[in-house]
């Protein structure tokens, strides 16, 4: 990302690494990193849901083939 914002996976991985490699963290510090993992997991779930919904929308849009048709053909009385 050009903005430099971290992705959910990066935050999850970083927090998990800290929890793994720094066993002497205080309970408050451990809680903080676990909270980061949970929050970023929820964020990632929303991103995946948005992608899936956009994909489904795109697929539905593709199935509908809109074509121009003269209106007169639809308004003309049926042939006897």
Secondary structure, DSSP 8 states (H G I E B T S, - for coil): -TT----HHHHHHHHHHHHHH-TT--HHHHHHHHHHHHHHHHHHHHHHHHHHHHHHHHHHHHH-------HHHHHS----
